[in-house]
């Protein structure tokens, strides 16, 4: 398969639209009030509806133009999962962020909601007092609402080329009219890879299911994944990926060997690193500072793999907000590794893969459904 050449969009300014129009759906009036105040502190967001259950949300969506919904899971009358499908039936372009506390049940439902069309998820602090003082939660809330609002307005799953970082509270610039220019590509690394490393964020669970579920069973490279997710959620994600891929998949444990044919997920709140010990690749969990506002983050994982594995790594940068993975993927590419990015059309948000694509470090930029075939041909046959 010849590497895809993707063309970028560049700008012609037009009139800036009004604030992003948001609906909050939560059965706690206190939580609704706190989330509303956090959002409306930003002049680029307007909360146009605040309701206590899914049925009220449907009624509000019929009366108001709504771009982004922050949707609780557990509510009376109509729960969030039921409301999700009905909201998307009413308006397939609406962006829904599932908001839940960090329980195993809620994590399970959130993963299913992503597969059913939710755009993202948000872990709520477990106590109201934590919600009031949780600067990280508020930053993440603002970043996701504005990032997904920009995607909805831009169409085709993209934020501006600058791309918001997860949690960044700065909206993209004015809407841009498309201009065609070829995206630079880099030749693949000379060495056949011995490890597959994946970075993903917004839209990542769906993309991971497609990529890992589509791999040929003969492709037995070890696989390491950093997906921006909190604790508990990464546990549930690993269980879903094990079923979808039919490969052993679990959260990585500190000090364990990274084995062929296995998938290792960075646990929530830990960076996953690789370390070469006597010729064996070992997983290391690290509580170092967040990078790109994230822990786990892809950049520290990829940098460690460049040191531990040299150029014998194939990196996939999948859909996600921001540019996490860019510096680490560049380090790996410079050491002889090969980088592939998901294309704009199939990304929920073309932030992370777009940053890698625009940096000219990718050997190919592909629709998510074509990535498994690329991986297999490169790994099994040594060619693209």
Phi, psi and omega in degrees: 000128178286141178300139179286142172253116183260147180251140185266163175259133174226171220256147160223121188294148172220174185301134181287130179287176181284188181300154174294133186263119191236145171241134176256129180234109182201139183284351177265117179295329178294313180297318178301318180295318180294317179294319179300314181295322179296320182286317186281355169293342177261121184294349181267010178231137174233124175274109185265347178205143177220111189226166190256359176198173185294324179295316176298326179296318179297316179297318180294322180293332177284337183263340188233150169279114184237135181257321183227137177241130170260111195242118175290160180268307186264110180214154175286170176068299175213122183281173185294322182295319177294317181295326182305307182299321182288323177295320180289330173295318181293319180212096182298344182269353182293143181256120184250126174253116178283128181243124182207160173282164188277068172250158181297319180297314181293325176296318178300314180295321180297319178297319177295324179295322177298318178294334182270000174123356173297145183276329185197181181221160181214125179273116180279142170304151188282340181233149181301320181296328177289324180296320181298316187259010187272090180297322180296319178298314182295320178296317179294318178302309180299316182298317183289319179298313182288322178296314181286328173298319178295321177298314181300318180288327182280336183074167173054026171067048180223151164255172178302163183303331179293324175062129176287141169282152175304126178087355181287135186260027178245124182284157175294165181287192183302154178303149189239138175272144187286140169232145186266129170210141183291145177271130181291143178238153178246143177298146179295157178300152183289328185276137173292134187292151175244001180208142174250123180241134186234135175241133181203159179213243183301124184084357185296316180305317178296316181295320178298319178301317181293313184290308184289327177289340182265359182284140176296136178303337179289344181277098189251020175301147167293149184232129175241140187228130165248112175245128180293102180207151178279172175304159184075311179298319180293328176298312181293320178302316179300319179296317179294318180292327176298317180291318184289321185270342185058036176233152173300128182216130179203168171295138180293147176247143183299127176088357181277149176290146177266110193260150176302144175078359182251153177245132181238125182258136174295122181293148176306134178077010175228136166285138174261121179243160173246141180224134179271117177238106179060035179087358178252140177273125184243141176279136175234132176260136189229132178259028178297173183302149173303148172240140185055034182067015187234143164211108012285153174233152183282326184303311179297325177298312184291322177298318180295325180289327176299321179286320185280328188241354184063224183270007186270047182227135170256121183254132171248123175254109185259178183313141179170152179280140175096203181224023175301138182100340183296307185292321178293320178294324177295318178300316179294318179298320179293335179268005177107000177286172183241134183241134176233136178245145171292145183281169185293319187296327183259001178272139172296316173224123182267057178266293181299307180293328178296321179298317179294319180297316183288339179282351179074026182256001186264140173279336179202151176232112196229151167302147186302326181290343180264352183293318179303319180295321177299312181301313183296316181295318181291317184284315186277329185245350180071023180216165180252000000 
